[in-house]
Amino acid sequence: MINAEGTLFLSMEMDGVLLWMTGRVLGVRTRVVRLLLASAIGVIPTLWVLASQNVYALPWGLVMVWPALLLYVGLYPLRSRRRWINAYAIFVAGTIGVGGLGLLLLTWGLRVFPGVSPFYWLTTVLPAVIVGLTIGMPRWKQHHAVGLGSLGDIRLFLDGKAVTVHALWDSGNQVRDPVLRRPVVIVETRALIEWAPAEVLEWVVNVTVGNLVAPPAAWQSRLGVLDFHSLGGGGTLPVLAVDRVEAMKDGVSHRLLPVMVGFSATALTADGAYQALVNPACIADALDSHKEGVGA
């Protein structure tokens, strides 16, 4: 059996490991100090149960809210409501999964190795298994340290100029250029006003309002028009081939596949949480696609 001190240690350790796992899945850099502080806060419900000697002593509302507090302390900031919901779901699912895995280890471990303490299985083997499974997740969750549904910055380069915009890596964005099959990054036009050449912006405005004029001669090989359909409706999307695009995550810059930039006349979010939607195909394993030329 595990005594009260062991229970508190196990509670802190599991909260810390689960918070680290959640950050890893979301592509969020975790800091040891914040994980320790969040884990210490996570001990409070355990103390409550130990003091009352009643596992049902905690109000159900507190049980539901408490993981959100741990996530806030351990992973803040996550910038958008969607990220907070994803983090909460991952943490709760991980908690349930860890409970089942711990029970399995105790049942199997004590049967095969009867001389080994349950405390060892829960505080050493179980965390090691969780860390191993997290590190060994499918590669699409680790590639470039950017996962689907996560937020980060992208930097677009065109004709010697660069612009940085905050972006959501959106699995719902599957738009591609029909000629070269390049992924399309959809960006709010207002975020590109100081970056895009004046003649390109003039052409973009014309296309956006339905006036399909010819592209400027100097940019004709880079510009195009796509028909798109979404939950909010459909329309015409002006697109531009850029020189290159980089993703910045946790202070590290990663070169991505060649992309087209689509100009969105409307805001992508009501709260301005991000200004671009990135097609996840930009992080495909076919890195030799960088050899492709720029011209459309």
C-alpha positions in Angstrom: 0.0 0.0 0.0 1.0 3.6 -0.5 1.0 6.0 2.5 -0.2 9.6 2.6 3.2 11.1 1.8 3.6 8.7 -1.2 0.1 9.6 -2.4 1.0 13.4 -2.4 4.3 12.7 -4.2 2.5 10.6 -6.8 -0.1 13.3 -7.3 2.5 16.0 -7.9 4.5 13.7 -10.2 1.5 12.7 -12.3 0.2 16.3 -12.7 3.7 17.4 -13.8 4.1 14.6 -16.3 0.5 15.1 -17.7 1.1 18.9 -18.1 4.4 18.2 -19.9 2.6 15.7 -22.1 -0.1 18.2 -22.9 2.4 20.9 -23.8 4.3 18.4 -26.0 1.2 17.4 -27.9 0.3 21.1 -28.5 3.8 22.1 -29.4 4.1 24.4 -26.4 7.4 24.9 -24.6 7.0 24.0 -20.9 9.1 25.4 -18.1 10.1 23.3 -15.1 9.3 26.1 -12.6 5.7 26.5 -14.0 5.2 22.7 -14.0 6.3 22.5 -10.4 4.0 25.4 -9.3 1.1 23.8 -11.1 1.8 20.4 -9.6 1.9 21.9 -6.2 -1.5 23.5 -6.8 -2.7 20.1 -8.1 -1.9 18.5 -4.7 -4.7 20.6 -2.9 -7.6 18.3 -4.0 -5.6 15.3 -2.9 -5.0 16.9 0.5 -8.7 17.5 0.7 -9.5 13.9 0.1 -6.9 12.7 2.5 -8.1 15.0 5.2 -11.7 14.0 4.8 -11.0 10.3 4.3 -13.7 10.5 1.6 -12.9 10.2 -2.1 -16.2 11.9 -2.9 -15.6 14.9 -0.7 -14.7 17.2 -3.6 -17.6 19.1 -5.2 -18.1 17.9 -8.8 -17.8 21.5 -10.1 -14.4 21.9 -8.5 -13.3 18.6 -10.1 -14.2 19.9 -13.5 -12.6 23.3 -13.1 -9.4 22.3 -11.3 -7.6 20.9 -14.4 -8.2 24.3 -16.1 -6.4 26.0 -13.3 -3.4 23.7 -13.6 -3.3 24.3 -17.3 -3.4 28.0 -16.8 -0.5 28.0 -14.4 1.6 25.4 -16.3 1.0 26.3 -20.0 -0.1 30.0 -20.1 -0.4 31.7 -22.6 -2.3 29.6 -25.2 -3.7 32.6 -27.0 -7.0 31.2 -28.2 -10.1 29.5 -26.9 -9.6 26.6 -29.2 -6.2 25.9 -27.8 -7.5 26.0 -24.2 -10.2 23.5 -25.1 -7.7 21.2 -26.8 -5.4 21.4 -23.8 -8.2 20.6 -21.4 -9.4 17.7 -23.5 -5.8 16.3 -23.8 -5.1 16.7 -20.1 -8.4 15.0 -19.0 -8.0 12.2 -21.5 -4.4 11.7 -20.4 -5.6 11.5 -16.7 -8.1 8.8 -17.6 -5.6 7.0 -19.7 -2.9 7.1 -17.0 -5.4 5.7 -14.5 -6.1 2.7 -16.7 -2.4 2.3 -17.5 -1.5 2.4 -13.8 -4.0 -0.2 -13.0 -2.7 -2.4 -15.8 0.9 -2.1 -14.6 -0.1 -2.9 -11.0 -2.2 -5.9 -12.0 0.4 -7.3 -14.4 3.5 -6.1 -12.6 2.6 -7.5 -9.1 1.7 -10.8 -10.7 5.0 -11.2 -12.6 7.2 -9.4 -10.1 5.5 -9.9 -6.7 8.5 -8.6 -4.8 8.4 -5.1 -6.4 6.6 -2.4 -4.5 3.5 -0.8 -6.0 5.0 2.6 -5.2 7.9 1.8 -7.6 5.5 0.8 -10.4 3.5 4.0 -10.0 6.3 6.5 -9.5 9.0 5.1 -11.8 7.7 2.8 -14.4 4.4 4.6 -15.1 5.9 8.1 -15.7 8.7 6.5 -17.8 6.0 4.8 -20.0 4.1 8.1 -20.4 7.2 10.0 -21.4 8.2 7.2 -23.8 4.8 7.1 -25.5 4.7 10.9 -25.7 8.1 11.2 -27.3 7.3 8.4 -29.7 4.0 9.9 -30.9 3.3 9.9 -34.6 5.7 12.1 -36.5 3.1 14.5 -37.8 2.7 15.7 -34.2 6.4 16.5 -33.9 7.4 17.5 -37.3 8.9 21.1 -37.1 7.5 21.2 -33.5 4.2 22.3 -35.0 1.0 20.2 -34.6 -2.3 20.5 -36.3 -4.6 23.1 -34.6 -1.6 24.8 -32.9 -0.7 28.5 -33.2 2.6 30.0 -34.2 4.2 32.7 -36.3 4.9 32.4 -40.1 7.3 34.6 -42.0 6.7 35.2 -45.7 9.4 36.4 -48.1 8.8 38.1 -51.4 11.2 40.1 -53.5 13.5 40.9 -50.6 10.7 41.9 -48.2 9.5 39.8 -45.2 6.4 40.0 -43.1 5.5 38.0 -39.9 1.9 37.0 -39.1 0.3 34.9 -36.4 -1.1 31.8 -37.8 -3.3 28.7 -37.0 -2.2 25.4 -38.4 -5.7 24.4 -39.5 -6.5 20.8 -40.6 -9.6 22.3 -42.3 -7.5 24.3 -44.8 -6.9 21.8 -47.6 -6.7 24.5 -50.4 -4.0 23.9 -53.0 -2.9 25.7 -56.2 -4.5 23.6 -59.0 -1.4 23.9 -61.3 1.6 23.3 -59.1 -0.5 21.7 -56.2 1.3 23.9 -53.7 -0.5 24.3 -50.3 -2.2 27.7 -49.9 -1.7 29.8 -46.7 -4.7 32.1 -46.3 -3.8 35.5 -44.9 -5.9 38.5 -44.1 -5.2 41.1 -46.7 -4.9 43.9 -44.1 -1.9 42.1 -42.6 -0.1 42.3 -46.0 -0.7 45.9 -47.0 2.8 47.0 -46.1 4.4 43.9 -47.6 2.8 43.2 -50.9 3.7 45.4 -53.9 1.2 48.2 -54.7 0.3 46.8 -58.1 -0.3 43.4 -56.6 -2.6 44.8 -53.9 -4.5 46.8 -56.6 -5.1 43.6 -58.5 -6.1 41.7 -55.3 -8.7 44.3 -54.5 -10.1 44.1 -58.1 -10.4 40.3 -57.9 -11.9 40.4 -54.4 -14.8 42.6 -55.6 -15.4 40.4 -58.7 -13.5 42.5 -61.3 -11.3 39.8 -62.9 -8.7 42.1 -64.5 -5.4 40.8 -65.9 -2.5 40.5 -63.4 0.3 43.0 -63.6 2.8 42.0 -66.3 5.7 41.9 -63.8 3.9 39.5 -61.5 1.8 37.5 -64.0 3.8 34.3 -63.4 3.2 34.5 -59.7 -0.5 35.4 -59.5 -3.6 33.3 -59.9 -7.2 32.9 -58.9 -8.9 30.1 -57.0 -12.5 29.2 -56.5 -13.1 28.2 -52.9 -15.9 26.7 -50.8 -16.2 26.8 -47.0 -18.8 26.6 -44.3 -19.3 30.3 -44.6 -19.9 30.2 -48.3 -17.7 30.4 -51.4 -16.0 32.9 -53.6 -12.8 33.8 -55.5 -9.5 33.8 -53.8 -6.5 35.7 -55.3 -3.2 33.9 -54.7 0.4 34.8 -54.9 3.5 32.5 -55.1 6.1 33.7 -52.5 9.8 33.2 -52.5 9.8 31.1 -49.3 8.0 30.8 -46.0 9.3 30.0 -42.5 7.5 28.9 -39.4 8.6 30.1 -36.0 7.8 28.0 -33.0 9.3 28.5 -29.5 12.0 30.8 -30.9 13.2 28.2 -33.6 12.7 28.9 -37.3 11.8 26.1 -39.7 11.9 26.3 -43.5 8.6 25.0 -45.0 7.6 23.8 -48.4 6.9 26.3 -51.2 3.4 27.8 -50.8 0.9 30.2 -52.3 -0.5 33.0 -50.3 -4.3 33.5 -50.5 -5.6 37.0 -49.7 -8.7 37.1 -47.5 -10.7 40.3 -47.6 -12.5 39.4 -44.3 -11.0 38.8 -40.8 -10.4 35.2 -40.0 -11.3 35.6 -36.3 -13.5 38.0 -34.3 -10.9 38.5 -31.6 -7.8 38.7 -33.8 -6.2 35.6 -32.3 -4.5 34.9 -35.6 -4.3 36.4 -39.1 -3.5 33.3 -41.2 -4.6 29.7 -41.8 -1.8 27.4 -42.7 -2.5 24.2 -44.8 -0.9 21.3 -42.8 0.5 20.0 -46.1 3.3 22.6 -45.6 4.9 20.3 -43.2 4.9 17.2 -45.4 7.9 14.9 -45.2 8.7 15.6 -48.9 11.3 18.2 -48.0 13.0 17.8 -51.4 10.1 19.8 -52.7 12.2 22.9 -51.9 13.9 22.3 -55.2 10.8 23.5 -57.0 11.0 26.8 -58.8 9.2 29.9 -57.8 7.4 30.8 -61.0 3.7 29.8 -61.3 
